[in-house]
Amino acid sequence: MTAPYDLRLLPWAGPGGKPCYLSTDDRGGYLSRLADSIEVAQLDFAAELLEQVRDTLDDLEAEPDEIHSLVRELAGALRDVLRVAISRGCLLAVSGPQDL
């Protein structure tokens, strides 16, 4: 049985929003590479969204619906980035930064 700290938190949620984990020693395996590419996409989207937030905050005529939609997207992006940070933090704790 794999110890909980040996599991990788994946960048997507399972049924009911529950976390998904991957148990493998192969960081180059298909699911590991898929998770890596999804994490990159999530971080890129968060960076793009941050630019949009800056533009919207500078727009004094921004509509409340537009701001509400942006806040909803920001919350989702923050959730995803936090999941990536937790996953990467757990990997660092297990393997050390030189191994990544």
Residue pairs with C-beta under 8 A, 6 or more apart in sequence:
2 23
5 90
5 93
5 94
6 23
6 94
7 21
7 22
7 23
7 90
8 21
8 22
8 23
8 24
8 32
8 35
8 87
8 90
8 91
9 19
9 20
9 21
9 83
9 86
9 87
9 90
10 19
10 20
10 21
10 22
10 31
10 35
10 87
11 35
11 38
11 39
11 42
11 80
11 83
11 84
11 87
12 20
12 38
13 19
13 20
14 20
19 83
22 31
22 32
22 35
24 31
24 32
26 32
39 84
39 87
42 77
42 80
42 81
42 84
43 81
43 84
45 77
45 80
46 77
46 78
46 80
46 81
49 70
49 73
49 74
49 77
52 70
53 70
53 74
56 62
56 66
56 67
56 70
88 100
91 100
92 100
